[in-house]
Amino acid sequence: MAAQGDDPAARSRASEAISAACWKPLYKYVEEARLLSISQGKFVNEYVEQDGSADGKTLILVSERIENIADGWRARQTYKFVNQDEYAEAFELAEPQKEFAIYSESQWKRVK
């Protein structure tokens, strides 16, 4: 894959293409109530929207179904939109009968 290759220019182009493909749908469809996420081809998470912030700058999605993991596990994706060019993302997991714990966090900023 170009994004993992040895050529820095090819990696940069691949990264830009991936970011553009992921960024636009996320920001454009904030009003949507569902998200289907396929992670590394192993986990398929189906999310539904939960109450976010009153100002519409936070989107919270909680898993309704997760494939390829033991029953009872839950996942939560939280997106905090700074502006149209920047957002923060938190991915959390919860074992059965436990509270959510942060698994990963990232900050995304469009480079113009």
Secondary structure, 3 states (H helix, E strand, C coil): CHHHCCCHHHHHHHHHHHHHHHHHHHHHCCCCCEEEEEECCCEEEEEEEECCCCCCCEEEEEEEEECCCCCCCEEEEEEEEEECCEEEEEEEEECCCCCCEEEEEEEEECCC
